[in-house]
Amino acid sequence: MTLLRWDGAALVPCAEPGTTPDRVDSWLVRDGHVGNWHLHRERFGHPEFMDAVRVPAEGDWFPRVEKHGDELYLRIRPAPPLRTETVLWVPPTPDPRREPRVKGPDLEVLGRLRKQAQEFGADDALLWTPDGLVAEGAHCAVAWWEDGRLMVPEHPRQLPSTTVAATREHREVGTRPITVEELQTFPVWVGSALHGWTPVVRWVGKTYL
């Protein structure tokens, strides 16, 4: 892993910032190709910095950009193994995020949720609120097929998803509130910039099946 800091003109090697990021974004790079770059650039902002981001031209990479106060950083990381299907864990407690609409401040708590999910044999965790409604996944968007139409949850505690936005550029996507119980009655997919869309093949934890 390589860590670089933006000095206003170039990316230079640096030490760890030692603070929790205010905002982050990440995406998959495969042999120099990035899908939906315009959406990541728009979501993170800071266009001069984003235009300076570079990763090796060969191989699979999963870079992450970070904003810590006024400082901007780039982590050049190898991509983890990609999956083609997903097992989702439904935690016994509701969404713990403090700032659900911003990607960054809750990285640590979401990382703990994913670790717990893995202990139950799952890949990621479903985030839900005390009223039983689905918000999204800890590290993914959630969608389901209903009457031949792709749907996503309508919920105020939801991070704007570049994966959903990219899908909307090519097809209509509906939205409505949905409970955890009802969601599990439909064919469900989850989407992220790393794995793309993958089908949910099994549920663990708080399930209604």
Secondary structure, DSSP 8 states (H G I E B T S, - for coil): -EEEEE-SSSEEE-----S--SEEEE--EETTEETTHHHHHHHH--HHHHHH----SSSEE--EEEEETTEEEEEE-B-----SSEEEEE-SS----S-TTSSSTTHHHHHHHHHHHHHTT-SEEEEE-TTSBEEEESSSEEEEEETTEEEEE--SS----HHHHHHHTTS--EEE--BHHHHTTS-EEEEETTTEEEEEEEEEES---
